Amino acid sequence: MIRAAIFDLDELIIDLERIHKAAERQICSDYGHSFDTLSENLRFNSSGLRENDILERIKQELKLSAPLSDMVLRKQTLFSSMIIDQVLQPMPGALEAIRVLKAHGYRLALTSSGSRPRVEIVLKGLGILDSFDITVCGEDVRQGKPNPEPYRLTAERLEISPFEGVVFEDADVGIQSAKAAGLWCIGVPNPAAATRQTLKLADLVLPDLTHFTLNLLDRIGLSFD
């Protein structure tokens, strides 16, 4: 029996890829480099990875001597300044799916690769910070997605067995993490993503969250009393 629903944040609840890339571009410029000199894989295929891991890869590729902690703080500062004047637009159906699941008694969790300060800014801006019983962020784990640790830790904090939780994810690395942790997973693509995700390991794929209904859980062998 499913007792909990677990959501990713970026590109699943809200599309912030443009702001993330603008901040990373500025960080490269801060250290005298062009973002465009980074490898194509790093520029376009970092969906679902922890901010620390992305910045560590930037540091390595550009051979920077700057402490990673300084780069992380700079990214958080840039993100906060870039998002402050933005009208946050959730992905189609995201807030309604959260509301419906909450109303029907599911425990809700958010498992993000982002830093907690940044995650909370976004959740507060969307008015859904209090919708989640727990949040697991990038700094809460030693290894990020696709390692199972983020979703395994989420299940532990929710006090559920893996088969009692369903994850909503937009990125292949996130789906790999969820499945490796033993959880069910529903894939939801972001059509604007810089790199198309296959979502092939998900138990079910929806065009977007407007297509989510509780009845769909039966299609992947789930039920709720």
C-alpha positions in Angstrom: 0.0 0.0 0.0 1.3 3.4 -1.0 1.6 5.8 1.9 3.8 8.6 0.5 4.4 10.6 -2.7 7.9 12.1 -3.3 8.5 15.0 -5.7 11.7 16.2 -7.4 11.7 20.1 -7.7 13.6 21.5 -10.7 11.9 20.9 -14.0 9.3 18.8 -12.3 7.4 21.3 -10.2 9.0 24.4 -11.8 11.3 25.0 -14.7 14.3 27.0 -13.5 16.9 25.7 -15.9 17.4 29.1 -17.6 18.2 30.8 -14.2 20.6 28.0 -13.2 22.5 28.3 -16.5 22.6 32.1 -16.3 24.1 31.8 -12.8 26.7 29.2 -13.9 27.5 31.4 -16.9 28.2 34.3 -14.5 30.3 32.2 -12.2 32.5 31.2 -15.2 32.8 34.8 -16.1 33.7 35.8 -12.5 36.8 33.6 -12.8 37.8 34.9 -16.2 36.3 32.0 -18.4 33.5 31.6 -20.8 30.7 29.2 -20.0 30.8 28.1 -23.7 34.3 26.6 -23.3 32.8 24.0 -21.0 32.2 20.5 -22.4 28.9 20.0 -24.1 27.9 17.4 -21.6 28.4 19.8 -18.7 26.6 22.7 -20.5 23.6 20.7 -21.6 23.3 17.5 -19.6 23.4 18.3 -15.9 19.7 17.8 -15.2 19.1 16.2 -11.8 22.6 16.5 -10.5 23.5 18.3 -7.3 24.6 21.9 -7.5 27.8 21.0 -5.7 28.6 18.3 -8.2 27.9 20.5 -11.2 30.1 23.3 -9.7 32.9 20.8 -8.9 32.9 19.7 -12.5 33.1 23.3 -13.6 36.0 23.8 -11.2 37.8 20.8 -12.6 37.2 21.6 -16.3 38.3 25.2 -15.9 41.2 24.2 -13.5 40.1 26.8 -10.9 41.9 27.1 -7.6 38.9 28.7 -6.0 37.4 26.8 -3.0 34.2 24.9 -4.0 32.5 26.4 -1.0 33.0 29.9 -2.4 31.5 28.8 -5.7 28.5 27.3 -4.0 27.9 30.5 -2.0 28.2 32.6 -5.2 25.7 30.4 -7.0 23.2 30.7 -4.2 23.7 34.5 -4.1 23.3 34.8 -7.9 20.2 32.5 -7.9 18.6 34.5 -5.1 19.2 37.8 -6.9 18.0 36.5 -10.3 14.8 34.9 -9.0 13.7 37.8 -6.7 11.8 39.7 -9.4 10.5 36.5 -11.2 6.9 35.5 -11.2 7.2 31.8 -10.4 5.2 29.7 -12.8 4.7 26.0 -11.7 4.8 23.3 -14.3 1.3 22.3 -15.7 -0.6 20.3 -13.1 2.1 20.3 -10.5 0.4 22.2 -7.7 -2.9 20.4 -8.3 -1.2 16.9 -8.1 0.4 17.9 -4.8 -3.0 19.2 -3.5 -4.9 16.1 -4.5 -2.3 13.7 -3.0 -2.3 15.7 0.2 -6.1 15.8 0.4 -6.3 12.0 0.0 -4.0 11.4 3.0 -0.6 10.7 1.4 2.5 11.9 3.2 4.5 14.2 0.9 8.2 14.7 0.6 10.4 16.7 -1.7 13.8 15.3 -2.7 15.9 17.9 -4.6 19.5 18.0 -5.7 19.5 21.7 -4.9 20.8 23.4 -1.8 18.3 23.9 1.0 18.4 27.8 1.0 17.6 27.8 -2.7 14.9 25.1 -2.5 13.1 26.9 0.3 13.1 30.2 -1.6 11.4 28.4 -4.5 8.9 26.5 -2.4 8.0 29.7 -0.4 7.6 31.6 -3.7 5.2 28.9 -4.9 3.3 28.8 -1.6 3.9 25.1 -1.0 6.7 24.9 1.6 4.2 23.6 4.2 2.8 21.0 1.8 5.7 18.7 2.4 6.2 16.6 5.5 10.0 16.5 4.9 12.5 17.9 2.4 15.8 16.2 1.5 18.3 18.5 -0.3 21.7 18.2 -1.9 23.7 18.8 1.3 21.8 16.1 3.2 23.5 13.3 1.3 27.1 12.3 0.6 26.2 11.1 -3.0 23.6 12.7 -5.2 21.4 11.3 -7.9 21.8 8.8 -9.7 23.0 7.2 -6.5 20.1 5.8 -4.5 21.1 7.7 -1.3 18.8 10.7 -1.8 15.6 8.7 -2.2 16.7 6.0 0.3 17.2 8.7 2.9 13.8 10.2 2.0 12.0 6.9 2.6 13.8 6.5 5.9 12.8 9.9 7.1 9.2 9.3 6.0 9.4 6.0 7.9 8.1 4.0 5.0 9.3 0.9 3.2 10.4 1.6 -0.4 7.4 -0.1 -1.9 5.2 2.2 0.0 6.4 5.3 -1.9 6.0 6.7 -5.4 8.5 9.2 -6.9 7.7 11.9 -9.5 10.8 12.7 -11.6 11.7 14.5 -14.8 15.3 13.4 -15.1 16.9 10.1 -16.0 19.4 10.3 -13.1 16.5 10.9 -10.7 14.6 7.9 -12.0 17.7 5.8 -11.6 18.1 7.0 -8.0 14.5 6.3 -7.2 14.4 2.8 -8.8 17.8 1.9 -7.2 16.3 2.8 -3.8 13.4 0.4 -4.5 10.7 3.0 -5.0 8.0 3.2 -7.7 8.6 6.1 -10.1 6.4 8.1 -12.5 8.3 10.0 -15.1 7.2 13.4 -16.3 9.2 15.1 -19.1 10.1 18.8 -19.2 9.6 19.6 -22.9 11.9 22.6 -22.6 14.8 20.7 -21.1 18.2 21.4 -22.8 18.8 17.6 -23.1 15.9 15.3 -23.8 15.5 12.6 -21.0 14.5 9.1 -22.0 12.6 8.3 -18.7 12.8 4.7 -19.9 13.3 3.2 -16.4 10.1 4.8 -15.0 7.2 2.6 -14.1 4.8 5.0 -15.9 5.4 8.1 -18.0 2.9 11.0 -18.2 3.0 13.8 -20.8 2.7 16.3 -17.8 1.1 16.4 -14.4 -2.3 17.6 -15.7 -2.7 13.9 -16.7 -2.2 12.6 -13.2 -5.1 11.1 -11.3 -5.1 8.8 -8.3 -6.6 6.1 -10.5 -3.3 6.0 -12.5 -1.5 4.5 -9.5 -3.4 1.3 -10.1 -1.6 1.0 -13.5 1.7 0.5 -11.7 0.2 -1.9 -9.0 -0.4 0.7 -6.4 -3.4 1.2 -4.1 -4.3 3.4 -1.2 -6.8 2.7 1.6 
